[in-house]
């Protein structure tokens, strides 16, 4: 296992990787606002545009763990800079795509670039901040991502209206290239120094290769992977179908329903910062997550069972968002605590695959349910998703599991 050393200034470093994370979430929402235009330009339907984003997500999921290994072995900075450059170039070239097939290839390349951020960013954060003080840096990092996602639809739509879709894509790509150059020339990231080898046997020399795999299939990380899957099923499902579901249940326009979604996302982003303070002060992170998710589950069941007045929907979904956001730094600290020093890249890369898998599973499922049945069933399913997520973290807090996890860290 490598020992980490760095002359990096934590505040500057946090700002730089936060800028990269902002671009990551900005790019995730760059194409959807342009779907109506892209459908006409490339003569495709919305199913094909949906498959375009599926390709993006699959490429992202497939590359998370490999980039995690590379970040741990060669250092996170070149991985982060390379991902930013790849994303920036790919989105810029999308403006020049001559047909749908080329657009698919470029978007999948962007998905590959998208896979670098969690492995490289968390490798840097884990090297710079001790476990007991990592909550607030994790929360700021998460907040910058949500800020990028909040800005993207407005910025891309405005650029499209003013200059056209091609300029919007070129600007989105060039922003990332500028950030990549700033990170490349300014970021002082942790360096991984190989330890002095102990007197070796043939078996000892081979041990490190197996340690990484044993870490990824450890009970702790598998449960945390499940937690990421279920929380992603909830968040991606709610963000994708909340406006449509509300228009089917209440006499509201789609614009007003989107305001409810904005309220939810705003409360979620702001509560992440509060969650960072809580994560640094509370030892039992699983309990924080379980309590918050239990309250969110009750709210989902309430929406499914009771026809609430429309005015109550706004504060209710603000509370749902706050309950989701406040747990994210605790979630990240649980991953950190299950990870040996020097392995943050592969660990965070592995569990972050769950974010992609959750969307891949939940969106077709919830879409089919919305087409075939009562829209309230959406909230029943979402409640069950956060119940399942809460159960996965509660298992990690059981005494027997805690002892097993400690043993895994020592053996790694």
C-alpha positions as CSV (number, residue, x, y, z in Angstrom):
1,X,0.0,0.0,0.0
2,X,1.4,3.4,-0.9
3,X,2.1,6.1,1.5
4,X,0.6,9.5,0.6
5,X,2.5,12.7,0.7
6,X,1.5,16.1,-0.5
7,X,2.5,19.8,-0.3
8,X,-1.0,20.8,-1.5
9,X,-2.9,23.5,0.2
10,X,-6.2,21.9,1.2
11,X,-8.4,24.9,0.4
12,X,-7.0,25.6,-3.0
13,X,-7.1,21.9,-3.9
14,X,-10.7,21.6,-2.7
15,X,-11.6,24.5,-4.9
16,X,-9.9,23.1,-8.0
17,X,-11.4,19.6,-7.8
18,X,-14.8,21.3,-6.9
19,X,-14.5,23.2,-10.3
20,X,-14.0,19.8,-12.0
21,X,-16.9,18.3,-10.2
22,X,-19.1,21.2,-11.1
23,X,-18.3,20.6,-14.8
24,X,-19.0,16.9,-14.3
25,X,-22.6,17.6,-13.3
26,X,-22.9,20.4,-15.8
27,X,-22.1,18.0,-18.6
28,X,-24.6,15.4,-17.3
29,X,-27.4,17.9,-18.0
30,X,-25.9,19.5,-21.2
31,X,-27.7,17.3,-23.7
32,X,-31.3,16.9,-22.3
33,X,-32.2,20.6,-22.7
34,X,-31.3,20.2,-26.4
35,X,-33.3,17.1,-27.1
36,X,-36.1,18.9,-29.0
37,X,-33.5,20.5,-31.3
38,X,-31.4,17.3,-31.7
39,X,-34.4,15.3,-32.6
40,X,-35.0,17.5,-35.6
41,X,-31.4,18.0,-36.6
42,X,-30.5,14.3,-36.5
43,X,-34.0,13.0,-37.5
44,X,-34.3,10.8,-34.5
45,X,-37.1,10.1,-31.9
46,X,-36.9,10.5,-28.2
47,X,-36.4,6.8,-27.7
48,X,-33.1,7.1,-29.7
49,X,-32.2,10.2,-27.6
50,X,-32.9,8.2,-24.5
51,X,-30.6,5.4,-25.8
52,X,-28.0,8.0,-26.4
53,X,-27.9,8.9,-22.7
54,X,-28.0,5.2,-21.8
55,X,-24.8,4.7,-23.8
56,X,-23.3,7.6,-21.9
57,X,-24.3,6.1,-18.5
58,X,-23.1,2.6,-19.4
59,X,-19.7,3.9,-20.6
60,X,-19.4,5.8,-17.3
61,X,-20.3,2.8,-15.2
62,X,-17.8,0.5,-17.0
63,X,-14.9,2.8,-16.5
64,X,-15.3,3.9,-12.8
65,X,-13.3,1.0,-11.3
66,X,-10.5,0.9,-13.9
67,X,-9.9,4.7,-13.3
68,X,-10.0,4.1,-9.6
69,X,-7.2,1.6,-9.9
70,X,-5.2,4.0,-12.1
71,X,-5.7,6.9,-9.7
72,X,-4.4,4.8,-6.8
73,X,-1.4,3.5,-8.8
74,X,-0.3,6.6,-10.8
75,X,-1.9,9.4,-8.9
76,X,-5.3,11.1,-9.3
77,X,-4.2,14.3,-11.0
78,X,-3.4,13.0,-14.5
79,X,-6.6,10.9,-14.4
80,X,-8.7,14.0,-13.4
81,X,-7.0,16.2,-16.1
82,X,-7.4,13.6,-18.7
83,X,-11.1,13.1,-18.0
84,X,-11.8,16.9,-18.1
85,X,-10.0,17.1,-21.5
86,X,-11.8,14.1,-22.9
87,X,-15.2,15.4,-21.8
88,X,-14.4,18.9,-23.1
89,X,-13.2,17.7,-26.5
90,X,-16.1,15.2,-26.9
91,X,-18.8,17.7,-26.1
92,X,-17.2,20.3,-28.4
93,X,-17.0,17.8,-31.3
94,X,-20.7,16.9,-30.7
95,X,-21.5,20.2,-32.3
96,X,-19.8,19.0,-35.5
97,X,-21.3,15.5,-35.6
98,X,-22.6,14.8,-39.1
99,X,-25.1,12.1,-38.1
100,X,-26.6,10.2,-35.1
101,X,-24.1,7.4,-35.2
102,X,-21.1,9.8,-34.8
103,X,-23.0,11.6,-32.0
104,X,-23.4,8.3,-30.2
105,X,-19.7,7.6,-30.3
106,X,-18.8,11.1,-29.1
107,X,-21.3,10.9,-26.2
108,X,-20.0,7.5,-25.1
109,X,-16.5,9.0,-25.1
110,X,-17.8,11.7,-22.9
111,X,-19.2,9.0,-20.7
112,X,-15.7,7.5,-20.4
113,X,-14.4,11.0,-19.3
114,X,-17.3,11.3,-16.8
115,X,-16.0,8.2,-15.0
116,X,-12.9,9.9,-13.6
117,X,-14.3,12.4,-11.1
118,X,-15.4,10.3,-8.1
119,X,-12.3,8.0,-8.1
120,X,-9.8,10.9,-8.6
121,X,-11.6,13.5,-6.5
122,X,-12.1,11.2,-3.5
123,X,-8.5,9.9,-3.7
124,X,-7.4,13.5,-3.4
125,X,-9.8,14.4,-0.6
126,X,-9.0,11.2,1.3
127,X,-5.3,12.0,1.1
128,X,-5.6,15.6,2.3
129,X,-8.2,15.4,5.1
130,X,-8.1,13.0,8.0
131,X,-11.2,10.8,8.5
132,X,-12.5,12.8,11.5
133,X,-12.5,16.1,9.4
134,X,-13.5,14.7,6.0
135,X,-17.3,15.5,6.3
136,X,-17.2,19.2,5.5
137,X,-14.8,18.8,2.5
138,X,-17.0,15.9,1.2
139,X,-20.0,18.1,1.6
140,X,-18.5,21.0,-0.3
141,X,-17.4,18.7,-3.1
142,X,-20.9,17.3,-3.4
143,X,-22.4,20.8,-3.3
144,X,-20.3,21.9,-6.2
145,X,-21.7,19.0,-8.3
146,X,-25.3,19.9,-7.6
147,X,-24.5,23.6,-8.4
148,X,-23.2,22.5,-11.8
149,X,-26.4,20.5,-12.4
150,X,-28.6,23.4,-11.4
151,X,-26.8,25.9,-13.7
152,X,-26.6,23.6,-16.8
153,X,-30.2,23.6,-18.0
154,X,-30.6,27.4,-17.8
155,X,-27.2,28.1,-19.3
156,X,-27.6,25.6,-22.2
157,X,-31.1,26.7,-23.0
158,X,-30.0,30.4,-23.0
159,X,-27.1,29.7,-25.3
160,X,-29.3,27.7,-27.6
161,X,-31.9,30.5,-27.8
162,X,-29.2,33.2,-28.4
163,X,-26.7,31.4,-30.6
164,X,-27.9,27.9,-31.5
165,X,-27.3,24.4,-30.3
166,X,-23.8,24.0,-31.8
167,X,-22.5,27.1,-30.0
168,X,-24.1,25.8,-26.8
169,X,-22.2,22.5,-27.1
170,X,-18.9,24.2,-28.1
171,X,-19.1,26.6,-25.1
172,X,-19.9,23.7,-22.7
173,X,-16.9,21.8,-24.0
174,X,-14.5,24.7,-24.0
175,X,-15.4,25.5,-20.4
176,X,-14.2,22.1,-19.4
177,X,-11.0,22.4,-21.4
178,X,-10.2,25.7,-19.6
179,X,-10.9,24.0,-16.2
180,X,-8.6,21.1,-17.3
181,X,-5.8,23.5,-18.1
182,X,-6.2,25.4,-14.8
183,X,-6.2,22.1,-12.9
184,X,-3.2,20.8,-14.8
185,X,-1.1,23.9,-14.1
186,X,-2.3,24.8,-10.6
187,X,-3.3,21.6,-8.7
188,X,-0.8,20.1,-6.4
189,X,-2.2,16.6,-5.8
190,X,-1.1,13.9,-3.4
191,X,1.8,11.8,-4.7
192,X,1.8,8.1,-4.1
193,X,5.2,6.9,-3.0
194,X,5.9,3.2,-3.1
195,X,6.8,1.7,0.3
196,X,10.1,0.0,0.9
197,X,9.4,-3.6,0.1
198,X,9.7,-6.1,3.0
199,X,11.8,-9.3,2.5
200,X,9.8,-11.0,-0.1
201,X,8.6,-14.4,-0.9
202,X,6.9,-15.2,-4.2
203,X,3.6,-15.3,-2.4
204,X,4.2,-11.9,-0.8
205,X,5.1,-10.3,-4.1
206,X,1.8,-11.4,-5.5
207,X,-0.3,-10.3,-2.6
208,X,-1.0,-6.7,-3.6
209,X,-2.7,-7.8,-6.8
210,X,-5.3,-9.8,-4.9
211,X,-5.8,-7.2,-2.2
212,X,-7.6,-4.8,-4.5
213,X,-10.1,-7.5,-5.5
214,X,-10.6,-8.6,-1.9
215,X,-11.4,-5.0,-1.0
216,X,-14.0,-4.6,-3.7
217,X,-15.8,-7.8,-2.8
218,X,-15.6,-7.2,0.9
219,X,-19.0,-7.2,2.7
220,X,-18.6,-3.5,3.6
221,X,-18.1,-2.3,0.0
222,X,-20.7,-4.6,-1.5
223,X,-23.3,-3.3,1.0
224,X,-22.3,0.3,0.2
225,X,-22.6,-0.5,-3.5
226,X,-26.1,-1.6,-2.9
227,X,-26.8,1.6,-0.9
228,X,-25.6,3.7,-3.9
229,X,-27.8,1.7,-6.2
230,X,-31.0,2.1,-4.1
231,X,-30.4,5.8,-3.4
232,X,-29.7,6.4,-7.1
233,X,-32.9,4.6,-8.0
234,X,-34.8,6.9,-5.7
235,X,-33.1,10.2,-6.8
236,X,-33.0,9.5,-10.5
237,X,-36.6,8.3,-10.5
238,X,-37.8,11.3,-8.5
239,X,-35.9,13.8,-10.7
240,X,-37.1,12.2,-13.9
241,X,-40.7,11.6,-13.1
242,X,-41.8,14.0,-10.4
243,X,-43.1,16.7,-12.7
244,X,-45.0,14.3,-14.9
245,X,-46.5,12.5,-11.9
246,X,-47.6,15.7,-10.3
247,X,-49.4,16.8,-13.4
248,X,-51.3,13.5,-13.4
249,X,-52.3,13.8,-9.7
250,X,-52.9,17.6,-9.4
251,X,-54.4,20.3,-11.6
252,X,-51.0,21.9,-12.2
253,X,-49.0,22.8,-15.4
254,X,-45.7,21.2,-16.2
255,X,-44.0,24.5,-15.5
256,X,-45.4,24.6,-12.0
257,X,-44.5,21.0,-11.4
258,X,-40.9,21.7,-12.5
259,X,-40.8,24.4,-9.8
260,X,-41.5,21.7,-7.2
261,X,-38.5,19.8,-8.6
262,X,-36.4,22.9,-8.4
263,X,-37.4,23.4,-4.8
264,X,-36.5,19.7,-4.0
265,X,-33.1,20.1,-5.7
266,X,-32.3,23.4,-4.0
267,X,-33.1,22.0,-0.6
268,X,-31.0,18.9,-1.4
269,X,-28.0,20.9,-2.4
270,X,-28.1,23.3,0.6
271,X,-28.7,20.4,3.1
272,X,-25.5,18.7,1.9
273,X,-23.5,21.5,3.5
274,X,-25.3,20.9,6.8
275,X,-24.7,17.2,6.4
276,X,-20.9,17.9,6.3
277,X,-21.0,19.4,9.8
278,X,-23.2,16.5,11.1
279,X,-20.8,13.9,9.6
280,X,-17.8,15.3,11.4
281,X,-19.7,15.4,14.8
282,X,-21.5,12.1,14.8
283,X,-19.7,8.8,15.0
284,X,-22.6,6.5,13.9
285,X,-23.1,7.5,10.3
286,X,-25.4,4.6,9.6
287,X,-27.8,5.8,12.2
288,X,-27.9,9.3,10.7
289,X,-28.7,7.8,7.3
290,X,-31.3,5.4,8.6
291,X,-33.2,8.0,10.6
292,X,-33.2,10.5,7.7
293,X,-34.3,7.9,5.2
294,X,-37.0,6.5,7.5
295,X,-38.5,10.0,7.6
296,X,-38.2,10.3,3.8
297,X,-39.9,7.0,3.4
298,X,-42.8,8.1,5.6
299,X,-43.2,11.2,3.5
300,X,-43.3,9.1,0.3
301,X,-46.0,6.9,1.8
302,X,-47.9,10.0,2.8
303,X,-47.9,11.3,-0.7
304,X,-48.9,7.9,-2.1
305,X,-51.8,7.6,0.4
306,X,-53.2,11.1,0.8
307,X,-54.3,13.6,-1.7
308,X,-52.6,16.7,-0.2
309,X,-53.4,20.3,-1.0
310,X,-51.1,21.6,-3.7
311,X,-49.7,24.3,-1.4
312,X,-48.4,21.5,0.9
313,X,-46.5,19.8,-1.9
314,X,-43.8,22.5,-2.1
315,X,-42.6,22.4,1.6
316,X,-43.0,18.6,1.6
317,X,-40.6,18.0,-1.3
318,X,-38.3,20.6,0.2
319,X,-38.2,18.4,3.3
320,X,-37.7,15.3,1.2
321,X,-34.7,17.0,-0.5
322,X,-33.2,18.1,2.7
323,X,-33.5,14.6,4.2
324,X,-31.7,13.2,1.1
325,X,-28.9,15.8,1.0
326,X,-28.0,15.8,4.7
327,X,-26.9,12.1,4.6
328,X,-24.4,12.4,1.6
329,X,-21.3,13.4,3.6
330,X,-22.1,10.6,6.1
331,X,-22.4,8.2,3.1
332,X,-19.0,9.3,1.9
333,X,-17.4,8.9,5.3
334,X,-18.8,5.4,5.5
335,X,-17.0,4.5,2.3
336,X,-13.8,6.2,3.6
337,X,-14.0,4.2,6.8
338,X,-14.4,0.9,4.9
339,X,-11.3,1.7,2.8
340,X,-7.6,1.2,3.6
341,X,-5.3,4.2,3.1
342,X,-4.1,4.4,-0.5
343,X,-7.2,2.7,-1.9
344,X,-9.7,5.5,-2.0
345,X,-9.7,5.7,-5.8
346,X,-10.8,2.1,-6.5
347,X,-13.2,2.1,-3.5
348,X,-15.1,5.2,-4.5
349,X,-14.9,4.2,-8.1
350,X,-16.5,0.9,-7.3
351,X,-19.4,2.2,-5.2
352,X,-20.0,5.0,-7.6
353,X,-20.9,2.4,-10.2
354,X,-24.1,2.1,-8.2
355,X,-25.1,5.6,-9.2
356,X,-25.2,4.6,-12.8
357,X,-26.8,1.2,-12.2
358,X,-29.6,2.8,-10.2
359,X,-30.6,5.0,-13.1
360,X,-30.3,2.2,-15.6
361,X,-32.7,0.1,-13.5
362,X,-35.2,2.6,-12.2
363,X,-36.0,4.8,-15.2
364,X,-37.4,2.1,-17.5
365,X,-39.2,0.4,-14.5
366,X,-40.8,3.7,-13.3
367,X,-41.6,4.7,-16.8
368,X,-43.5,1.5,-17.5
369,X,-45.4,1.7,-14.2
370,X,-46.4,5.3,-15.0
371,X,-47.7,4.2,-18.4
372,X,-49.7,1.3,-17.1
373,X,-51.1,2.2,-13.6
374,X,-51.9,4.8,-11.0
375,X,-49.2,7.4,-10.8
376,X,-49.2,7.1,-7.0
377,X,-47.5,3.7,-7.4
378,X,-44.3,5.8,-8.3
379,X,-44.2,7.0,-4.8
380,X,-44.7,3.5,-3.3
381,X,-41.7,2.3,-5.3
382,X,-39.6,5.3,-4.4
383,X,-40.4,4.7,-0.7
384,X,-39.3,1.0,-1.0
385,X,-36.1,2.2,-2.6
386,X,-35.1,4.3,0.3
387,X,-36.2,1.6,2.7
388,X,-33.8,-0.8,1.0
389,X,-31.0,1.8,1.1
390,X,-31.6,2.3,4.9
391,X,-31.5,-1.4,5.5
392,X,-28.1,-1.8,3.7
393,X,-26.4,0.8,5.9
394,X,-28.0,-0.6,9.1
395,X,-26.4,-3.9,8.3
396,X,-23.0,-2.2,8.3
397,X,-23.6,-0.9,11.8
398,X,-24.3,-4.3,13.4
399,X,-21.6,-5.3,15.9
400,X,-20.6,-8.5,14.1
401,X,-20.2,-6.6,10.8
402,X,-18.2,-3.8,12.5
403,X,-15.7,-6.3,13.7
404,X,-15.5,-7.9,10.3
405,X,-15.0,-4.6,8.6
406,X,-12.2,-3.7,11.0
407,X,-10.5,-7.0,10.2
408,X,-10.8,-6.3,6.5
409,X,-9.0,-2.9,6.9
410,X,-6.2,-4.5,8.9
411,X,-5.7,-7.3,6.5
412,X,-5.6,-4.9,3.5
